[in-house]
Amino acid sequence: MKRTVLLLLAAALAWGADPKLGPKRKLFNGKNLDGFYTFLREQGKDKDPNGVFRVENGAVHVSGTEYGYFSTKEDFENFYLLVEFKWGPKTHPPRESKARDSGILYHTSGADKVWPRSLEFQIIEGGTGDIILVDGVTVEKAAGEVWGKNRWKRLGKGEWKDVVGYRDPGRELEKPLGQWNKLEMWAEGGSFRYLVNGVLANEGSDASDRRGRIVFQSEGAELFFRNIVLRPILGR
């Protein structure tokens, strides 16, 4: 517990005051996927015959039945991002018995594939707020504990098991299944910071990649995204 407190304090001190933000921009209009395109591993770009991505009741319903994502068409840098998500009950092969899994990829570049070069705000039962570096991206520092290749645990993360429905026994940041969660991210230059339901989850600095698309994954679990809002960072 003492080590966890020290890590959290160090992370908070590293960032300092939040930067000044510009006006809100709704990336998702609540009605359709204008401004986005879809990519599925087996179907390709903008081909979704099975309705993996559907807009329902002001949210993007992601079935999770196929691996892929919906992505902004536009590149972004130096921004604050707010997203709400919740899990649905369904899980699918090859992860039907595994922890529900998704993520937000940002500073995404290069060819569409599963998965493109990017940094990831991991969304997974028992580990939302982990950092994952995808396809060669590097960072010099990260606040959380190193966990495997190119992965950092969220701050204060306890034991983790890759089983469906898993919740961190020591410091779970997610709300119970079916409830909406609030994710916040700052990406400023090579620095980045993650909050889950208002709690600091992770941060890092000196990232190699600092601009790109914003991507929302389908990775074997049903989930919903809504209130996708971006604000440019104007400085400090």
C-alpha positions as CSV (number, residue, x, y, z in Angstrom):
1,M,0.0,0.0,0.0
2,K,2.8,2.4,0.9
3,R,4.5,1.8,-2.5
4,T,1.1,2.4,-4.3
5,V,0.7,5.8,-2.5
6,L,4.2,6.9,-3.5
7,L,3.6,5.9,-7.1
8,L,0.4,7.9,-7.2
9,L,2.0,10.9,-5.7
10,A,5.0,10.8,-8.1
11,A,2.6,10.6,-11.0
12,A,0.5,13.6,-9.9
13,L,3.6,15.7,-9.3
14,A,5.0,14.8,-12.7
15,W,2.1,16.3,-14.6
16,G,1.5,19.5,-12.7
17,A,-1.5,21.7,-13.5
18,D,-3.8,20.6,-16.3
19,P,-3.3,22.6,-19.5
20,K,-5.7,25.2,-20.9
21,L,-8.3,23.7,-23.2
22,G,-10.1,25.1,-26.2
23,P,-13.8,24.6,-27.2
24,K,-15.5,21.3,-27.1
25,R,-15.8,19.3,-30.3
26,K,-18.2,16.3,-30.5
27,L,-16.4,13.7,-32.5
28,F,-19.5,11.4,-32.4
29,N,-22.8,13.2,-33.1
30,G,-25.0,10.5,-31.5
31,K,-26.8,9.8,-34.8
32,N,-24.3,8.1,-37.2
33,L,-20.6,7.5,-37.7
34,D,-20.0,10.6,-39.8
35,G,-16.3,11.6,-39.4
36,F,-15.3,7.9,-38.8
37,Y,-14.6,4.9,-40.9
38,T,-14.7,1.2,-39.9
39,F,-12.1,-1.5,-40.4
40,L,-12.5,-5.2,-39.7
41,R,-9.8,-7.8,-40.0
42,E,-11.8,-10.1,-42.2
43,Q,-13.8,-7.5,-44.1
44,G,-11.5,-4.5,-44.6
45,K,-12.3,-0.8,-44.6
46,D,-15.9,0.4,-44.5
47,K,-17.3,-3.1,-45.0
48,D,-19.5,-4.2,-42.0
49,P,-22.1,-6.6,-43.3
50,N,-22.8,-8.1,-39.9
51,G,-23.3,-4.8,-38.1
52,V,-20.4,-4.9,-35.7
53,F,-20.7,-1.1,-35.3
54,R,-24.2,0.2,-34.9
55,V,-25.5,3.5,-33.6
56,E,-28.3,3.0,-31.1
57,N,-29.9,5.4,-28.6
58,G,-27.1,7.9,-28.9
59,A,-24.3,5.4,-28.5
60,V,-22.0,3.3,-30.7
61,H,-22.9,-0.3,-30.0
62,V,-19.8,-2.5,-30.7
63,S,-20.8,-6.2,-30.9
64,G,-17.3,-7.5,-30.4
65,T,-18.0,-10.4,-32.8
66,E,-15.2,-9.4,-35.1
67,Y,-11.8,-7.9,-34.5
68,G,-11.4,-4.3,-35.8
69,Y,-12.4,-0.8,-35.0
70,F,-14.0,2.5,-35.9
71,S,-11.5,5.3,-36.4
72,T,-11.6,9.0,-36.9
73,K,-10.8,10.1,-40.4
74,E,-8.9,13.0,-39.1
75,D,-5.5,13.1,-37.3
76,F,-5.2,14.9,-33.9
77,E,-2.4,16.1,-31.7
78,N,-2.3,18.0,-28.4
79,F,-5.8,17.2,-27.1
80,Y,-8.0,16.3,-24.2
81,L,-10.4,13.5,-24.9
82,L,-13.6,12.5,-22.9
83,V,-15.3,9.2,-23.6
84,E,-18.0,7.2,-21.8
85,F,-18.2,3.4,-22.2
86,K,-20.0,0.5,-20.7
87,W,-19.7,-3.3,-21.2
88,G,-22.6,-5.3,-22.6
89,P,-23.1,-8.9,-21.4
90,K,-21.9,-10.8,-24.5
91,T,-18.4,-12.1,-25.1
92,H,-17.2,-14.0,-28.2
93,P,-14.5,-16.4,-29.4
94,P,-11.6,-16.4,-29.0
95,R,-12.2,-14.5,-25.8
96,E,-15.6,-15.8,-24.7
97,S,-14.2,-16.9,-21.3
98,K,-11.6,-14.1,-21.0
99,A,-11.8,-10.6,-19.4
100,R,-13.8,-8.3,-21.5
101,D,-11.4,-6.4,-23.7
102,S,-11.3,-3.2,-25.8
103,G,-9.3,0.0,-25.9
104,I,-8.8,3.4,-27.4
105,L,-5.8,3.8,-29.7
106,Y,-4.4,7.3,-30.3
107,H,-1.6,8.8,-32.3
108,T,-2.5,6.0,-34.7
109,S,-0.7,6.0,-38.0
110,G,0.2,3.8,-40.9
111,A,-1.9,1.1,-42.7
112,D,-5.1,-0.2,-41.3
113,K,-4.6,-3.6,-39.6
114,V,-5.2,-5.4,-36.3
115,W,-3.5,-3.5,-34.7
116,P,-2.0,-0.3,-36.2
117,R,0.9,1.6,-34.8
118,S,-0.4,3.6,-31.8
119,L,-0.5,4.2,-28.1
120,E,-3.4,2.5,-26.2
121,F,-5.6,3.5,-23.4
122,Q,-6.4,-0.1,-22.4
123,I,-10.0,-0.9,-21.6
124,I,-10.2,-4.4,-20.0
125,E,-11.9,-5.8,-17.0
126,G,-9.6,-5.4,-14.0
127,G,-7.1,-3.3,-15.9
128,T,-8.7,-0.3,-17.5
129,G,-6.1,2.4,-17.5
130,D,-3.2,0.2,-18.4
131,I,-0.8,1.5,-21.1
132,I,0.0,-0.5,-24.2
133,L,2.5,0.5,-26.9
134,V,1.5,-1.0,-30.3
135,D,3.7,-1.8,-33.3
136,G,6.9,-0.1,-32.4
137,V,5.8,3.0,-30.5
138,T,8.1,3.9,-27.5
139,V,8.0,6.0,-24.4
140,E,10.8,7.1,-22.1
141,K,8.8,7.0,-18.9
142,A,5.5,5.6,-17.6
143,A,4.1,5.9,-14.1
144,G,2.7,2.4,-13.7
145,E,4.7,-0.8,-13.1
146,V,6.1,-2.5,-16.2
147,W,4.0,-5.6,-17.0
148,G,5.3,-7.6,-19.9
149,K,6.6,-6.3,-23.2
150,N,5.4,-2.7,-23.9
151,R,2.8,-2.7,-21.2
152,W,2.5,-0.7,-17.9
153,K,-0.1,-1.5,-15.2
154,R,-2.4,1.2,-14.1
155,L,-1.4,2.8,-10.8
156,G,-2.2,0.7,-7.8
157,K,-3.3,-2.3,-9.9
158,G,-3.6,-5.5,-7.9
159,E,-3.7,-9.1,-8.9
160,W,-5.1,-9.6,-12.4
161,K,-6.6,-12.7,-14.0
162,D,-7.7,-13.0,-17.7
163,V,-11.2,-14.3,-16.9
164,V,-14.6,-12.9,-17.8
165,G,-16.1,-10.6,-15.2
166,Y,-12.8,-10.1,-13.4
167,R,-12.6,-7.1,-11.0
168,D,-9.4,-5.8,-9.2
169,P,-9.7,-7.0,-5.6
170,G,-7.6,-4.1,-4.3
171,R,-8.4,-1.0,-6.4
172,E,-11.0,-1.4,-9.1
173,L,-11.6,1.8,-11.0
174,E,-14.5,0.6,-13.2
175,K,-18.1,0.6,-12.2
176,P,-20.0,-2.7,-12.2
177,L,-21.0,-4.4,-15.4
178,G,-23.6,-2.5,-17.4
179,Q,-22.9,0.9,-15.8
180,W,-21.3,3.8,-17.7
181,N,-17.7,4.7,-17.1
182,K,-16.0,8.0,-17.7
183,L,-12.5,8.0,-19.4
184,E,-10.4,11.1,-19.7
185,M,-7.1,11.5,-21.5
186,W,-4.6,14.3,-22.1
187,A,-2.1,14.0,-24.9
188,E,0.3,16.9,-25.0
189,G,3.4,16.6,-27.1
190,G,5.0,13.4,-26.0
191,S,3.2,13.3,-22.6
192,F,-0.1,11.6,-21.9
193,R,-2.3,11.1,-18.8
194,Y,-5.3,8.7,-18.2
195,L,-8.2,9.1,-15.7
196,V,-10.9,6.5,-15.1
197,N,-14.0,7.7,-13.4
198,G,-12.1,10.8,-12.1
199,V,-9.2,8.8,-10.7
200,L,-5.6,9.0,-12.0
201,A,-4.9,5.7,-13.7
202,N,-1.6,6.3,-15.5
203,E,0.7,8.7,-17.3
204,G,3.8,8.7,-19.4
205,S,6.2,11.0,-21.3
206,D,8.5,11.3,-24.3
207,A,6.4,9.2,-26.6
208,S,7.9,8.6,-30.0
209,D,4.5,9.3,-31.8
210,R,2.6,12.4,-31.1
211,R,-0.1,12.8,-33.8
212,G,-2.6,10.5,-35.5
213,R,-6.1,9.0,-35.7
214,I,-8.2,8.0,-32.7
215,V,-9.5,4.4,-32.8
216,F,-12.1,2.5,-30.8
217,Q,-11.6,-1.3,-30.7
218,S,-13.8,-4.3,-31.2
219,E,-12.0,-7.2,-29.5
220,G,-14.3,-10.0,-28.5
221,A,-16.5,-8.2,-26.1
222,E,-19.8,-6.3,-26.5
223,L,-19.6,-2.6,-25.3
224,F,-21.0,0.8,-26.0
225,F,-19.3,4.2,-26.5
226,R,-21.0,7.6,-26.2
227,N,-20.2,11.3,-25.5
228,I,-16.9,11.2,-27.4
229,V,-15.7,14.8,-27.0
230,L,-12.4,16.3,-27.9
231,R,-10.9,19.7,-26.8
232,P,-7.6,21.1,-28.2
233,I,-4.9,21.9,-25.7
234,L,-4.0,25.6,-26.0
235,G,-1.0,25.6,-23.6
236,R,-0.3,26.2,-20.0
